Amino acid sequence: MNRNNFRSFEKFHTLKLLFWAVAFLVFAVLVFIFRIVYENNLSKQSTQSYLATSTPPATPAINNQVTPPKDATSSPEVKDVAPQNTQVLILDTPTGWLNVRSGPTTTETIVGKVNPGETYDLIQEKDSWYKIHFAGQEGWITSQYAKKQ
């Protein structure tokens, strides 16, 4: 094999290697794009099927009270207990305090905190939440860390 033939042989193998490297990169990019498109389509389908089968979420009204969905079949249990002068004792919590919220869900705004051992007037019950008087205002606490007296 003479020198010119060897150089053209080297050039051929270099070009062949470069071709396969570019082909691999193009393939990897296409697989990456396909995965992104496929996963987005799956999540859209999951979201659409969830939305089609689930009841509409509750929507907050202007006064921070939760309006139930229009097609709700059962209303939450609400009791007005103010005339009974019922007290609520705050129990021990993992954090050392209990958040008081503007409404009876954990997504409502925190308007204050109360401490274990303190008692407050109970105004209303709704599901597993108590509405109490505290610090000159009203707020909701979970009944998980409170006990009626």
Buried (B, 14 or more C-beta within 10 A) or exposed (E): EEEEEEEEEEEEEEEEEEEEEEEEEEEEEEEEEEEEEEEEEEEEEEEEEEEEEEEEEBEBEEEEEBEBEEEEEEEBEEEEBEEEEBEBBBEEBEEEBBBBBBBBBEEBEEBBBBEBEEBBBBBBBBEEBBBBBBEEEBBBBBBEBBEEE
